[in-house]
């Protein structure tokens, strides 16, 4: 039998920390992005209000070497505000008992995770691996728990939020982040494809009645711009952003009792190729297709702005997310030993960690002092070659094989010219002015959280 134990100081009471763990979305927040764990089934005990109460049952699909195994845990030892235990009933180990203990302190509380486990007959080979994995997993869990609780504690009240693009890279992370923090969330969805709020931007269909009672809408929907730019795809990229934003803005403007805040995703592509110049929110529009998309995208919200709705345009940098986007595509390349600088390697890359982006979105939802353009980027951009070296170091792989500019142009055309070979050194001026606190201001820290 082996034992693992790790504690973390939290900035809220034991009761509040316990409630966060019991809230919908907490499990997703506690699941590391570098582990492919999926919830197959949740079952509350008869009469229970949360899954953590005695008899609550969770069925997971968990990675175990190159395979996935079924893992069934049942909760016991439930003491509100103080303790709960999950015990493995079925899974890859001989036994597994995870105890969560919450204790108040003068400055907040302490959470202690203690795990007693038996890996079985292969203990001589697997025990060390299990201990290293647990250390990596709980470093991420405790970092997220501490920072999530701190950010939600800053929010003046629980909000009711509508989210478009809820099934996308950022949307799937935002939904559990908000619900675990006690906020109500409704997802937009096209007819027949799920969602709480039906809409069809291409046909201009959205019933304002569905928006009543919401405090805000976060608009993340839009076709992926990182494709080869054919004429048809250019139209899809532009229309998916402009038509949907205009529909939201006009519907919100005409809706009595509807949301008074609209947070719209945009991009740092607005600035074009900025060379070595430091770009803040006052910097002018750049050249190229991506810049024009951002210009029209932001202008499409004018109808909401005209009636006093607070509109925030988040010009988002490259999002560091293991499960998709640029990082998700780069990791397999680097793990295969083929990573390295792109083009000259001197172009600036302005990036943001996924958890920092979620914090920025939450801040934009409640901070009345934020309106207009907000650069959602880390305060520490770096050149592409430095980005490549840092990613290689985190993955313990070489990062020396360059990808020539001509090869990128041949493969991706104009998209490569604007998104891969050009760069922008963007600064988060408005966030710095508002005293925003970064979780991962340096790239290496952000990568460790996403990649383990």
C-alpha positions in Angstrom: 0.0 0.0 0.0 1.3 3.4 -1.0 0.4 6.9 0.3 0.3 10.3 -1.4 -0.6 13.5 0.4 -0.5 17.1 -0.7 -2.0 20.3 0.8 -2.8 23.8 -0.5 -3.7 27.0 1.2 -6.9 28.5 -0.2 -8.0 32.2 0.0 -11.6 31.3 1.0 -13.3 29.5 3.9 -13.4 25.7 4.1 -17.2 25.9 3.5 -16.7 27.9 0.3 -13.9 25.6 -1.0 -16.0 22.5 -0.2 -19.0 24.0 -2.1 -16.8 24.7 -5.1 -15.9 21.0 -5.2 -19.5 20.0 -5.1 -20.6 22.4 -7.9 -21.3 21.4 -11.5 -18.2 21.8 -13.5 -15.7 21.3 -10.6 -14.7 17.8 -11.8 -13.9 19.2 -15.3 -11.9 22.0 -13.7 -9.9 19.4 -11.7 -9.2 17.1 -14.6 -5.8 18.0 -16.0 -5.8 18.9 -19.7 -2.9 16.5 -20.3 -5.0 13.6 -19.2 -7.8 12.2 -21.5 -10.3 11.5 -18.7 -14.0 11.4 -19.7 -17.1 11.3 -17.5 -19.3 8.3 -18.7 -22.0 8.5 -16.0 -22.9 10.4 -12.8 -25.4 9.0 -10.3 -26.6 10.8 -7.2 -27.5 8.8 -4.1 -31.3 8.7 -3.4 -32.3 12.1 -1.9 -28.9 13.6 -2.3 -28.3 17.1 -3.6 -24.7 16.7 -4.7 -22.6 13.9 -6.2 -20.3 14.1 -3.2 -22.8 12.8 -0.7 -22.5 9.2 0.5 -23.5 6.8 -2.2 -22.8 9.2 -5.1 -21.3 7.3 -8.0 -19.1 8.4 -10.9 -18.0 6.3 -13.9 -15.0 7.5 -15.8 -13.0 6.4 -18.9 -9.3 6.9 -17.9 -6.0 6.5 -19.7 -3.9 3.6 -18.5 -0.8 3.3 -20.6 -1.8 3.2 -24.3 -5.4 2.1 -23.4 -8.5 3.4 -21.6 -9.9 1.7 -18.6 -13.3 2.0 -16.9 -13.0 3.5 -13.5 -15.9 3.5 -11.0 -15.7 5.6 -7.8 -18.3 5.8 -5.0 -18.4 8.6 -2.5 -18.5 8.2 1.3 -17.4 10.0 4.5 -19.4 13.1 3.5 -19.2 15.9 6.1 -20.4 19.2 4.6 -17.7 21.8 4.6 -15.1 19.4 6.0 -14.6 16.1 4.2 -15.6 13.7 1.5 -14.0 10.5 0.2 -14.1 8.6 -3.1 -13.3 4.9 -3.1 -12.6 2.9 -6.2 -15.1 0.2 -6.9 -13.7 -0.8 -10.3 -10.6 0.2 -12.1 -7.0 -0.5 -12.9 -5.7 -0.6 -9.3 -6.0 -3.1 -6.5 -7.4 -0.3 -4.3 -7.7 3.5 -4.3 -9.1 5.7 -1.6 -9.0 9.5 -2.0 -9.8 11.6 1.1 -10.4 15.4 0.7 -10.1 17.3 4.0 -11.0 21.0 4.4 -9.9 23.0 7.5 -10.4 26.7 8.2 -7.3 28.9 8.9 -6.9 32.5 9.9 -6.4 33.5 6.2 -8.8 31.1 4.5 -8.6 27.4 4.6 -6.4 24.4 3.8 -7.3 21.6 1.5 -5.5 18.3 1.9 -5.7 15.5 -0.6 -4.6 12.1 0.7 -4.6 9.0 -1.4 -4.0 5.4 -0.2 -3.5 3.1 -3.2 -2.2 -0.3 -4.2 -1.1 -0.7 -7.8 -1.1 -4.5 -7.4 1.4 -7.1 -8.7 3.3 -4.6 -10.9 4.2 -2.3 -7.9 7.9 -2.7 -8.5 7.5 -1.1 -11.9 4.4 1.1 -11.6 4.7 2.6 -8.1 7.2 5.3 -9.0 5.3 6.2 -12.1 2.1 6.6 -10.1 3.8 8.8 -7.6 5.2 11.1 -10.3 1.9 11.2 -12.1 0.0 12.1 -8.8 2.5 14.9 -8.1 2.0 16.4 -11.6 -1.8 16.0 -11.4 -2.2 17.6 -8.0 0.1 20.5 -8.8 -2.4 21.4 -11.6 -5.4 20.7 -9.4 -4.3 22.8 -6.5 -3.1 25.6 -8.7 -6.5 25.7 -10.5 -8.5 25.4 -7.2 -6.6 28.2 -5.5 -6.8 30.6 -8.5 -10.3 29.8 -9.5 -11.6 30.4 -6.0 -9.6 33.7 -5.8 -11.1 35.0 -9.1 -14.6 34.0 -8.3 -14.3 35.6 -4.9 -13.6 39.0 -6.6 -16.9 38.7 -8.5 -19.5 40.9 -6.8 -22.4 38.4 -7.4 -23.4 35.3 -9.3 -24.2 36.1 -12.9 -26.5 34.6 -15.6 -24.5 34.2 -18.8 -25.2 33.0 -22.3 -22.3 31.5 -24.2 -22.1 31.1 -28.0 -19.4 28.7 -29.3 -19.9 26.6 -26.2 -18.6 23.4 -27.9 -15.4 25.1 -29.1 -11.9 25.1 -27.6 -12.5 28.1 -25.3 -16.3 27.5 -24.8 -15.8 23.9 -23.4 -13.3 25.3 -20.8 -15.4 28.4 -20.0 -18.7 26.5 -19.2 -17.4 24.4 -16.3 -15.2 27.3 -15.1 -18.4 29.5 -14.7 -20.7 26.8 -13.3 -18.1 25.7 -10.7 -17.9 29.4 -9.6 -21.7 29.5 -9.0 -22.7 31.3 -12.1 -25.7 30.2 -14.2 -24.8 29.4 -17.8 -26.9 28.8 -21.0 -25.4 27.6 -24.2 -26.5 28.9 -27.6 -27.1 26.1 -30.2 -28.4 25.7 -33.7 -31.7 24.0 -34.1 -31.4 20.2 -33.7 -27.8 20.5 -32.3 -28.6 21.0 -28.6 -28.1 24.1 -26.6 -30.4 26.1 -24.3 -30.9 29.1 -26.6 -31.8 28.3 -30.2 -30.4 30.5 -32.9 -29.3 30.5 -36.5 -27.0 33.4 -37.4 -27.0 32.6 -41.1 -30.8 33.0 -41.3 -30.9 35.9 -38.8 -32.9 33.8 -36.3 -32.8 34.6 -32.6 -35.8 35.2 -30.3 -35.0 37.9 -27.8 -37.3 36.2 -25.3 -34.6 33.6 -24.7 -32.2 36.4 -23.6 -34.4 37.7 -20.8 -33.0 37.2 -17.4 -29.4 37.0 -18.6 -26.8 39.5 -17.3 -24.4 39.0 -20.2 -23.5 37.1 -23.3 -20.1 35.8 -24.2 -19.8 35.4 -28.0 -17.1 32.9 -29.0 -18.6 31.4 -32.1 -16.8 31.6 -35.4 -15.3 29.4 -38.2 -11.6 28.4 -37.7 -9.4 31.0 -39.4 -6.4 28.7 -39.4 -7.2 27.0 -42.7 -6.1 27.5 -46.2 -7.8 30.7 -47.3 -9.9 29.9 -50.4 -12.5 32.4 -51.5 -15.3 30.2 -50.0 -13.4 29.9 -46.7 -12.8 33.6 -46.5 -16.5 34.2 -46.8 -17.3 31.5 -44.2 -14.8 33.1 -41.7 -16.1 36.6 -42.3 -19.8 35.7 -42.2 -19.6 33.4 -39.2 -18.3 36.3 -37.1 -20.0 39.4 -38.6 -23.5 38.0 -39.1 -23.6 36.3 -35.6 -22.3 39.4 -33.8 -24.7 41.7 -35.6 -27.6 39.4 -34.8 -26.7 39.3 -31.1 -26.1 43.0 -30.9 -29.4 43.9 -32.6 -31.4 41.4 -30.6 -29.9 42.5 -27.3 -30.6 46.2 -28.2 -34.3 45.4 -28.8 -34.7 43.1 -25.8 -36.3 44.5 -22.6 -35.0 42.8 -19.5 -32.1 41.3 -21.5 -28.4 41.3 -21.0 -26.5 44.6 -20.6 -23.0 43.2 -21.2 -21.7 41.7 -24.4 -18.2 40.2 -24.4 -17.1 39.4 -28.0 -14.0 37.4 -29.0 -11.8 39.2 -31.5 -8.1 38.6 -32.3 -4.7 40.3 -32.3 -4.8 39.8 -36.1 -6.4 43.3 -36.0 -2.8 44.7 -35.7 -1.4 42.9 -38.7 2.3 42.4 -38.9 3.6 44.8 -36.3 7.3 44.1 -36.5 9.1 45.0 -33.3 6.7 47.8 -32.3 4.8 47.3 -29.0 1.1 47.4 -29.7 -1.6 48.4 -27.2 -5.3 48.9 -27.6 -4.8 52.3 -29.2 -2.6 51.0 -32.0 -4.0 51.4 -35.5 -5.5 48.7 -37.7 -3.0 46.6 -39.6 -3.2 45.3 -43.2 -4.4 41.9 -44.5 -7.4 39.7 -44.4 -7.2 38.9 -40.7 -7.1 42.6 -39.8 -10.2 43.3 -41.9 -12.1 40.4 -40.3 -11.4 41.8 -36.9 -12.4 45.3 -38.0 -15.8 44.2 -39.3 -16.3 41.7 -36.4 -15.9 44.5 -33.9 -18.0 47.0 -35.8 -20.9 44.4 -36.0 -21.6 45.1 -32.3 -22.4 48.8 -32.9 -26.2 48.3 -32.4 -25.6 47.1 -28.8 -23.2 49.9 -28.1 -25.6 52.5 -29.4 -28.2 51.7 -26.7 -25.8 51.7 -23.8 -25.0 48.0 -23.6 -21.4 47.6 -22.4 -19.5 45.8 -25.2 -16.0 44.3 -24.6 -13.9 43.2 -27.6 -11.3 40.7 -26.4 -8.4 40.7 -28.9 -7.1 37.3 -28.0 -3.6 36.0 -28.6 -2.5 32.5 -29.3 -4.2 30.4 -26.7 -2.1 27.8 -24.9 -4.5 24.8 -24.7 -3.4 21.2 -24.9 -6.7 20.0 -26.3 -6.7 22.1 -29.5 -5.6 25.3 -31.2 -2.0 25.9 -32.2 -0.5 24.2 -29.1 -2.6 21.1 -29.7 -1.3 20.8 -33.2 2.3 21.5 -32.2 2.7 19.0 -29.4 2.7 15.8 -31.6 5.2 17.4 -33.9 7.6 18.2 -31.0 7.1 14.8 -29.4 8.1 13.3 -32.7 11.3 15.3 -32.6 10.5 17.6 -35.5 9.9 20.8 -33.6 11.7 24.0 -34.3 11.4 27.7 -35.4 9.1 28.7 -38.2 10.5 31.0 -40.9 13.0 33.5 -39.6 12.0 32.7 -36.0 12.2 36.4 -35.2 8.5 37.2 -35.5 6.8 38.0 -32.2 4.2 35.7 -30.8 1.7 37.1 -28.3 0.0 34.3 -26.4 -2.2 33.7 -23.4 -2.7 30.7 -21.1 -6.1 29.1 -21.2 -6.8 29.7 -17.5 -5.7 33.3 -17.8 -8.1 33.7 -20.7 -11.0 32.4 -18.6 -10.1 34.8 -15.9 -10.0 37.7 -18.4 -13.5 36.7 -19.7 -14.9 36.6 -16.1 -13.3 40.0 -15.4 -14.9 41.4 -18.5 -18.3 40.1 -17.4 -18.4 42.0 -14.1 -15.9 44.8 -14.3 -17.9 47.9 -15.4 -14.6 49.7 -16.0 -13.8 47.5 -18.9 -15.4 48.4 -22.2 -14.3 48.6 -25.8 -11.0 46.9 -26.9 -9.1 44.7 -24.4 -6.0 42.9 -25.4 -6.2 39.4 -24.0 -2.5 38.5 -24.1 0.2 37.6 -21.6 2.4 40.6 -20.6 5.4 38.6 -21.9 5.3 37.9 -25.7 8.4 36.3 -27.2 10.0 35.6 -30.5 8.9 32.5 -32.4 12.3 30.9 -32.0 12.2 31.4 -28.2 8.7 30.0 -28.2 10.0 26.9 -30.0 12.9 26.5 -27.5 10.6 26.8 -24.5 8.1 24.3 -25.8 10.9 21.9 -26.6 12.3 22.3 -23.1 9.0 21.6 -21.4 8.4 18.5 -23.6 12.1 17.4 -23.2 12.5 17.3 -27.0 14.8 19.1 -29.4 13.5 22.2 -31.1 16.1 22.7 -33.8 14.5 21.7 -37.1 13.5 24.9 -38.8 10.4 25.1 -41.1 11.4 27.3 -44.0 9.1 30.2 -44.9 8.7 28.9 -48.5 7.4 25.6 -47.2 4.8 27.3 -45.1 3.7 29.4 -48.0 3.5 26.4 -50.2 1.4 24.4 -47.7 -0.9 27.2 -46.4 -0.7 30.1 -48.8 -1.7 33.5 -47.6 -2.8 32.1 -44.2 0.8 31.2 -43.5 2.0 34.7 -44.5 -0.4 36.4 -42.0 -0.7 34.0 -39.2 2.6 32.1 -39.1 5.3 34.2 -40.6 4.1 37.6 -39.5 4.0 38.6 -35.8 2.7 41.2 -33.4 4.2 42.3 -30.1 1.0 43.0 -28.2 0.7 44.4 -24.7 -2.3 44.0 -22.3 -2.6 47.7 -21.5 -6.2 47.8 -20.3 -5.8 44.7 -18.1 -2.7 46.1 -16.5 -4.5 49.4 -15.8 -7.3 47.5 -14.1 -4.8 45.6 -11.9 -5.4 42.2 -13.4 -3.5 39.4 -11.7 -1.9 36.8 -14.0 -1.8 33.1 -13.2 0.9 32.3 -15.8 2.6 35.4 -17.0 5.6 33.4 -18.4 5.2 30.8 -21.2 7.0 28.0 -19.4 4.6 28.1 -16.5 1.6 28.1 -18.7 2.9 25.2 -20.7 3.6 23.1 -17.6 0.0 23.6 -16.5 -1.3 22.4 -19.9 1.2 19.7 -20.6 2.1 18.3 -17.2 
